[in-house]
Amino acid sequence: MAVEIPFRRDFAFEYGRLEPVAPGIRRIVANNPGPFTFRGTGTYVIGEGKVAVIDPGPELVEHVDALLGALRGETITHILVTHTHRDHSPAAAAVKAATGAPTYGFGPHAGGRRGETAVEEGGDWDFTPDIVTRDGDEIVGSGWRFEAVHTPGHTSNHLCFALPDNAILFSGDHVMGWSTSVIAPPDGDMAAYMASLEKLLHRDDGVYWPTHGPAITDPKAHVRAFIAHRREREAGIIACLEAGVGRVDAMVERLYVGLNPNLHRAAGRSVLAHLIDLIGREVVKTDGTATIDATYRLADR
Ligand SMILES: [Zn+2]
C-alpha cells in the first residue's frame, strides 16, 4: 500500500508584501515560482525593531528592495541561511551590503569542493558565512533566541533554525509541506537525510515553517510519512533490481508513473541517492563509480 504524505498546499500570500504569519514572525515571498520552489522563496523576518532574516532568497532585485523597503525604520541584525541553493542564499550579499548585518550558515556549498563531476546548477558557490554555525549553536538577538540544528541530506550544509522558547522550527528545504525534498548526489545524501529526519523526531518543535509553502502544524506525522515514503521507494528500487532492472532511467520509468517530464532528472538523482545509500549498506553493487549511467545489481546475486 502506498504511503500517504499529508501534503499542505494551501498558501495565501501576496508577492512582494511582508506579512505577519505568526506572533513575531513575518514573511515575504519572492516571485520565483517553479517546480522546485512552489510559489517562491519565503523569506522570514523574526522579531520587531531589531530583526533577523532567514533565507534572504534568490538574486532578485525586486525581492531585496521589497524586503528592505518593508523594514524601513527597523534594523536587520542577523542574516541566517539554511543552505546554499540559489533560491535561498544569493540575496544575502545585497542584504548584508545594505545593512552591515553578518551572515550565519554552516559553510560554503558542498564544503567548497567544486569537483569535476560535482557540477550542480542549483548551488550558490559565492556564499561564505561570516559566522560559521554548527549544530546546537545559539544565535541570540533582541527578543529572540535561535538554536541551529544541522540537518544534512538535501545539502551537506543544511541547517534548520529553532526558536526553542516558541517551539518553532524553520525547516528550510529539509521538511516542506508542499513536496518531498530533492536529494541529489553528490552533495545530497540519502543516508544523512534519513538520519536528519530521525533527528527531528527526537525534538519537541510544535510547528515547522519551511522556506517554501505553508507551515506544518503536525510536524512529526509529516516527518514519519516522509521516512515511510523513502523506505517504500527503497523497497521499489530493490524490487527493480530483483527483476533485473539495473539502470536508473529504467527504474524511474517503473517507479514514477505519471511523473511530470520536467522532474525526470530530479527523480533520477533521487534514485541514485538511494542506490548510493544501499551500496554503503552493502545491499547493492555496481562496477566502478556509482553514477547516473551505471548499472546496478543486488550484492547477493
Ligand atoms: Zn534547496
Residues whose N, C-alpha, C, O or C-beta is under 5 A from the ligand:
A	BS01	ZN	H85 D173
